[in-house]
Structure formats: structure tokens, C-alpha cells
Amino acid sequence: MKEYSWKYYADRSAMKLLQIVILILSSILTALCLLCYLRFELLVFLILMILFLSTGALLTLFFLPLYFKNLYYHITPEQIAIHNGIFFRREQSIRLQSVQFVQIITGYHDGISGLNFMILYVYGGSLLLSFMNRDDRRELTEFLERKGIFHAP
């Protein structure tokens, strides 16, 4: 029986949640600048406003979509590899034989938010699988249990 390899991509609902949070935070910082307008000089006020708005816009419209597009996990019967990066591609892999145990971290409403993380502890380090959707996390957990790797409660 031939075993296959799988690719899991980052959950887009986590990206949307992060975009909303970043937009809210940049809006709050911009509103705080407006409230403190009388205490700042006009040039400092404009620089801070542009800085907060442009940072929020760049993160939500450019960096987060690129990051989530390029983040995926390649699982084979022998190893797990993470591929990510925006400007520079990076690959990090571990052999399944070296995994000691797995820790699973789920966010509030993990099916909706996509804030699921798995930390694979190996000899001398760890590997973080981030922003997995609920079904992928369950499927990967079952695969690891079939391989004899159990997660910490």
C-alpha cells in the first residue's frame, strides 16, 4: 500500500480575523491622534496619522495576504515541512521519527477563527504549525496518532 503526501494551507478565516483586528487597532491609534491634536504640532500630527493608516493598510492589503498565500505544510509519511516567506522563501522540515510529543493550541471558536496551532517538539527544538483549520488539524492529529505520536493533553 502506497502512502501519499498532503499539503495543508493556512486558514483564510484567520487572515480575515487578523485583518479586522489590525484595521481596528490602526483606527483606534488614528482616533487617539485626533483626540490629541491640540497637544501635537501639525507636522507631527500628520506624520502620525499617515504612519498609522499606511501601516494598517499595508499589513491588511499586502503583507497578510501574501504571507497566507505562501504558508503551507507538506506532510509525507517520513517528514513534515513548513514552506513560508514573503520576499524570501523558507523551508523548515523535521523527520517524524524525531517528534517526541505534540501540543495543540486552539483559539476561541476554532472552527470559525482558524486560530489553531500545533507545536511539534523534537529532539533539540520545536516546529510550529500555525493557522490550521479545524478539519486539517484533526486529520493531521489522527495521522500522527497512527504513526505513534500522541499529543499532550
Sequence and secondary structure as in RCSB ss.txt:
>XXXX:A:sequence
MKEYSWKYYADRSAMKLLQIVILILSSILTALCLLCYLRFELLVFLILMILFLSTGALLTLFFLPLYFKNLYYHI
TPEQIAIHNGIFFRREQSIRLQSVQFVQIITGYHDGISGLNFMILYVYGGSLLLSFMNRDDRRELTEFLERKGIF
HAP
>XXXX:A:secstr
     EEEE  HHHHHHHHHHHHHHHHHHHHHHHHTGGGS HHHHHHHHHHHHHHHHHIIIIIHHHHHHH EEEE
 SSEEEEEE SSS EEEEEEGGGEEEEEEEE TTHHHH  EEEEEEETTEEEEE S  HHHHHHHHHHHHHTT  
EE 
